[in-house]
Amino acid sequence: MNTTPSLLHLDSTAGPAGPSVSRQLTALFADTWRDHHGTAGYRYRDLAAEPVPLLGAGYVTLGRRLGEQGTVPPAEVAARVRDASEEREWALTLPLVEEVLAADTVLLGVPMYNFTVPAALKAWIERISFPAAFTDPRTGESLLRDTRVVIVTARGGGYGPGTPREPFDHQAPYLRAYFGDLGVRKENLFLVHAELTRAAAMPALAQFTDLAAGSLAAARDQLLTLATTTPRRPTPALA
Ligand SMILES: Cc1cc2nc3c(=O)[nH]c(=O)nc-3n(C[C@H](O)[C@H](O)[C@H](O)COP(=O)(O)O)c2cc1C
């Protein structure tokens, strides 16, 4: 069993490193994590700078056929490929799936774009969601049941409980549903929000400057705590 702590760090904002709030916060987590756990298990991917290609027809035909014939683990998919299009699509997919499987913590920086996640992240989500990619072939259980997922959102507005914009939040509920459905356990799924990120720069939002500063400080505190703890594992009696 590989016991080296492993972190897969993904950013998805198109915003550049300096002013990007999600990049600053994921970097804080990653720097702190590396201080505690070393650099050997660290992996970084910038989904905005190096976009994951949108799905092609071969991805769909391959996934659909395996779904009909009985899914197989990722290591056996290559043997089922039938043409160049499917081969190309699987070559684009497998490394991304393997990165997720290798990580005990997945850290995602996610700006809110048009009330949801950016297309750069959605492209990654679509590609890794290959049939049975995260299913244990022996037990049928999710291979991500012990994976910790830390999602850092940055939003220009405020979407907290009871706010007028709460129903517009199609980012956090979507990500909760997605990773929950993949098999990430509720206690291993963390959403950390930095809200009103544009308040200090926009005169129209000046009244929210203190709220924004409080939200950012709380996000930093949460991330510092999460980065210095290790993912929760089931007790041996329950495993
Ligand atoms: C294309 C685009 C769409 C955005 N849409 C929204 C939105 O629907 N709701 C919102 O609250 N903020 C929205 N914003 C503001 C961003 O969520 C905010 O600036 C956030 O801090 C961006 O993350 P970053 O600082 O990591 O780049 C949008 C920004 C951009 C560039």
PDBQT file of the ligand as one rigid body, heavy atoms in Angstrom, charges set to zero:
ROOT
HETATM    1  C1  LIG A 301     -16.898  35.046 -16.749  1.00  0.00    +0.000 C 
HETATM    2  C2  LIG A 301     -17.231  35.417 -15.314  1.00  0.00    +0.000 A 
HETATM    3  C3  LIG A 301     -18.498  35.130 -14.830  1.00  0.00    +0.000 A 
HETATM    4  C4  LIG A 301     -18.807  35.431 -13.505  1.00  0.00    +0.000 A 
HETATM    5  N1  LIG A 301     -20.041  35.116 -13.034  1.00  0.00    +0.000 NA
HETATM    6  C5  LIG A 301     -20.342  35.345 -11.735  1.00  0.00    +0.000 A 
HETATM    7  C6  LIG A 301     -21.597  34.953 -11.191  1.00  0.00    +0.000 A 
HETATM    8  O1  LIG A 301     -22.472  34.400 -11.863  1.00  0.00    +0.000 OA
HETATM    9  N2  LIG A 301     -21.826  35.197  -9.893  1.00  0.00    +0.000 N 
HETATM   10  C7  LIG A 301     -20.894  35.784  -9.082  1.00  0.00    +0.000 A 
HETATM   11  O2  LIG A 301     -21.159  35.946  -7.888  1.00  0.00    +0.000 OA
HETATM   12  N3  LIG A 301     -19.686  36.172  -9.552  1.00  0.00    +0.000 NA
HETATM   13  C8  LIG A 301     -19.396  35.964 -10.849  1.00  0.00    +0.000 A 
HETATM   14  N4  LIG A 301     -18.167  36.323 -11.355  1.00  0.00    +0.000 N 
HETATM   15  C9  LIG A 301     -17.174  36.887 -10.428  1.00  0.00    +0.000 C 
HETATM   16  C10 LIG A 301     -16.217  35.786  -9.954  1.00  0.00    +0.000 C 
HETATM   17  O3  LIG A 301     -16.912  34.702  -9.376  1.00  0.00    +0.000 OA
HETATM   18  C11 LIG A 301     -15.244  36.348  -8.920  1.00  0.00    +0.000 C 
HETATM   19  O4  LIG A 301     -14.533  37.424  -9.496  1.00  0.00    +0.000 OA
HETATM   20  C12 LIG A 301     -14.290  35.283  -8.403  1.00  0.00    +0.000 C 
HETATM   21  O5  LIG A 301     -13.451  35.887  -7.442  1.00  0.00    +0.000 OA
HETATM   22  C13 LIG A 301     -13.471  34.683  -9.541  1.00  0.00    +0.000 C 
HETATM   23  O6  LIG A 301     -12.535  33.753  -9.043  1.00  0.00    +0.000 OA
HETATM   24  P1  LIG A 301     -10.965  34.107  -9.058  1.00  0.00    +0.000 P 
HETATM   25  O7  LIG A 301     -10.820  35.349  -8.186  1.00  0.00    +0.000 OA
HETATM   26  O8  LIG A 301     -10.312  32.938  -8.471  1.00  0.00    +0.000 OA
HETATM   27  O9  LIG A 301     -10.568  34.352 -10.477  1.00  0.00    +0.000 OA
HETATM   28  C14 LIG A 301     -17.845  36.065 -12.671  1.00  0.00    +0.000 A 
HETATM   29  C15 LIG A 301     -16.580  36.367 -13.194  1.00  0.00    +0.000 A 
HETATM   30  C16 LIG A 301     -16.278  36.055 -14.495  1.00  0.00    +0.000 A 
HETATM   31  C17 LIG A 301     -14.899  36.369 -15.011  1.00  0.00    +0.000 C 
ENDROOT
TORSDOF 0
